[in-house]
């Protein structure tokens, strides 16, 4: 049986969403899902829109991303430099 460190898995999903938003900002959940192949190692865990939503929610709570609802679903927008949040 293989044990997965869920904290590490969640962190990679967050990094995946950040990397994609740095390429395309803003982006819908669907657009983020479509761009996962650009970052195969980071985005391996973003298997569903739910994974993107959970990662995005963490980024919203940190003030790095804003989330808006539209007719096509959530729109995610990078509003703060993640490097600024680390200091």
Phi and psi in degrees as GROMACS dihedral restraints (atoms count N, CA, C in turn):
[ dihedral_restraints ]
;  ai    aj    ak    al  type     phi  dphi    fc
    3     4     5     6     1  -100.6    20    10
    4     5     6     7     1   127.6    20    10
    6     7     8     9     1   -94.8    20    10
    7     8     9    10     1   135.8    20    10
    9    10    11    12     1  -110.5    20    10
   10    11    12    13     1   129.6    20    10
   12    13    14    15     1   -77.6    20    10
   13    14    15    16     1   104.4    20    10
   15    16    17    18     1   -66.7    20    10
   16    17    18    19     1   -30.0    20    10
   18    19    20    21     1   -63.2    20    10
   19    20    21    22     1   -43.9    20    10
   21    22    23    24     1   -65.5    20    10
   22    23    24    25     1   -41.2    20    10
   24    25    26    27     1   -60.4    20    10
   25    26    27    28     1   -45.8    20    10
   27    28    29    30     1   -64.2    20    10
   28    29    30    31     1   -43.0    20    10
   30    31    32    33     1   -61.1    20    10
   31    32    33    34     1   -40.4    20    10
   33    34    35    36     1   -65.8    20    10
   34    35    36    37     1   -38.1    20    10
   36    37    38    39     1   -63.6    20    10
   37    38    39    40     1   -39.6    20    10
   39    40    41    42     1   -63.6    20    10
   40    41    42    43     1   -45.1    20    10
   42    43    44    45     1   -62.7    20    10
   43    44    45    46     1   -36.2    20    10
   45    46    47    48     1   -61.3    20    10
   46    47    48    49     1   -51.0    20    10
   48    49    50    51     1   -62.0    20    10
   49    50    51    52     1   -42.0    20    10
   51    52    53    54     1   -61.0    20    10
   52    53    54    55     1   -46.3    20    10
   54    55    56    57     1   -60.8    20    10
   55    56    57    58     1   -41.0    20    10
   57    58    59    60     1   -68.8    20    10
   58    59    60    61     1   -42.3    20    10
   60    61    62    63     1   -66.5    20    10
   61    62    63    64     1   -25.3    20    10
   63    64    65    66     1   -73.2    20    10
   64    65    66    67     1   -21.0    20    10
   66    67    68    69     1   -90.5    20    10
   67    68    69    70     1   -39.5    20    10
   69    70    71    72     1  -137.0    20    10
   70    71    72    73     1   110.0    20    10
   72    73    74    75     1  -135.6    20    10
   73    74    75    76     1   121.3    20    10
   75    76    77    78     1   -79.0    20    10
   76    77    78    79     1   171.5    20    10
   78    79    80    81     1  -147.4    20    10
   79    80    81    82     1   145.7    20    10
   81    82    83    84     1   -81.2    20    10
   82    83    84    85     1   164.6    20    10
   84    85    86    87     1   -55.9    20    10
   85    86    87    88     1   -42.8    20    10
   87    88    89    90     1   -62.9    20    10
   88    89    90    91     1   -41.9    20    10
   90    91    92    93     1   -64.9    20    10
   91    92    93    94     1   -40.2    20    10
   93    94    95    96     1   -62.1    20    10
   94    95    96    97     1   -44.3    20    10
   96    97    98    99     1   -59.6    20    10
   97    98    99   100     1   -39.3    20    10
   99   100   101   102     1   -70.2    20    10
  100   101   102   103     1   -21.9    20    10
  102   103   104   105     1   -97.3    20    10
  103   104   105   106     1     3.5    20    10
  105   106   107   108     1   -56.3    20    10
  106   107   108   109     1   -33.7    20    10
  108   109   110   111     1   -64.7    20    10
  109   110   111   112     1   -17.5    20    10
  111   112   113   114     1   -68.1    20    10
  112   113   114   115     1   -25.0    20    10
  114   115   116   117     1  -132.8    20    10
  115   116   117   118     1    68.0    20    10
  117   118   119   120     1   -59.3    20    10
  118   119   120   121     1   -37.8    20    10
  120   121   122   123     1   -72.7    20    10
  121   122   123   124     1   -43.6    20    10
  123   124   125   126     1   -67.8    20    10
  124   125   126   127     1   -39.5    20    10
  126   127   128   129     1   -97.2    20    10
  127   128   129   130     1    11.6    20    10
  129   130   131   132     1   -59.3    20    10
  130   131   132   133     1   -31.6    20    10
  132   133   134   135     1   -86.8    20    10
  133   134   135   136     1   -11.5    20    10
  135   136   137   138     1   -82.4    20    10
  136   137   138   139     1    75.3    20    10
  138   139   140   141     1   -88.0    20    10
  139   140   141   142     1   -14.9    20    10
  141   142   143   144     1  -147.4    20    10
  142   143   144   145     1   167.4    20    10
  144   145   146   147     1   -60.7    20    10
  145   146   147   148     1   -30.8    20    10
  147   148   149   150     1   -61.7    20    10
  148   149   150   151     1   -38.0    20    10
  150   151   152   153     1   -63.8    20    10
  151   152   153   154     1   -40.7    20    10
  153   154   155   156     1   -65.3    20    10
  154   155   156   157     1   -43.2    20    10
  156   157   158   159     1   -62.7    20    10
  157   158   159   160     1   -43.3    20    10
  159   160   161   162     1   -65.4    20    10
  160   161   162   163     1   -42.3    20    10
  162   163   164   165     1   -65.1    20    10
  163   164   165   166     1   -44.1    20    10
  165   166   167   168     1   -61.5    20    10
  166   167   168   169     1   -39.6    20    10
  168   169   170   171     1   -61.0    20    10
  169   170   171   172     1   -41.1    20    10
  171   172   173   174     1   -61.6    20    10
  172   173   174   175     1   -39.7    20    10
  174   175   176   177     1   -70.3    20    10
  175   176   177   178     1   -34.6    20    10
  177   178   179   180     1   -64.0    20    10
  178   179   180   181     1   -44.6    20    10
  180   181   182   183     1   -61.9    20    10
  181   182   183   184     1   -29.0    20    10
  183   184   185   186     1   -86.6    20    10
  184   185   186   187     1    -5.3    20    10
  186   187   188   189     1    78.9    20    10
  187   188   189   190     1    15.2    20    10
  189   190   191   192     1   -89.9    20    10
  190   191   192   193     1   -31.2    20    10
  192   193   194   195     1  -130.2    20    10
  193   194   195   196     1   147.3    20    10
  195   196   197   198     1  -111.2    20    10
  196   197   198   199     1   146.0    20    10
  198   199   200   201     1  -120.3    20    10
  199   200   201   202     1   130.8    20    10
  201   202   203   204     1  -128.2    20    10
  202   203   204   205     1   148.8    20    10
  204   205   206   207     1   -93.4    20    10
  205   206   207   208     1   137.6    20    10
  207   208   209   210     1  -137.1    20    10
  208   209   210   211     1   179.6    20    10
  210   211   212   213     1   -65.0    20    10
  211   212   213   214     1   -18.2    20    10
  213   214   215   216     1  -102.0    20    10
  214   215   216   217     1     5.3    20    10
  216   217   218   219     1   114.5    20    10
  217   218   219   220     1  -158.6    20    10
  219   220   221   222     1   -73.3    20    10
  220   221   222   223     1   141.2    20    10
  222   223   224   225     1  -113.4    20    10
  223   224   225   226     1   127.7    20    10
  225   226   227   228     1  -108.9    20    10
  226   227   228   229     1   132.7    20    10
  228   229   230   231     1  -132.1    20    10
  229   230   231   232     1   125.0    20    10
  231   232   233   234     1   -72.3    20    10
  232   233   234   235     1   119.1    20    10
  234   235   236   237     1  -117.5    20    10
  235   236   237   238     1    -8.1    20    10
  237   238   239   240     1  -143.2    20    10
  238   239   240   241     1   145.2    20    10
  240   241   242   243     1   -73.1    20    10
  241   242   243   244     1   120.4    20    10
  243   244   245   246     1   -57.6    20    10
  244   245   246   247     1   -27.9    20    10
  246   247   248   249     1   -66.0    20    10
  247   248   249   250     1   -33.0    20    10
  249   250   251   252     1   -65.1    20    10
  250   251   252   253     1   -32.7    20    10
  252   253   254   255     1   -72.0    20    10
  253   254   255   256     1   -23.4    20    10
  255   256   257   258     1   -77.8    20    10
  256   257   258   259     1   -19.7    20    10
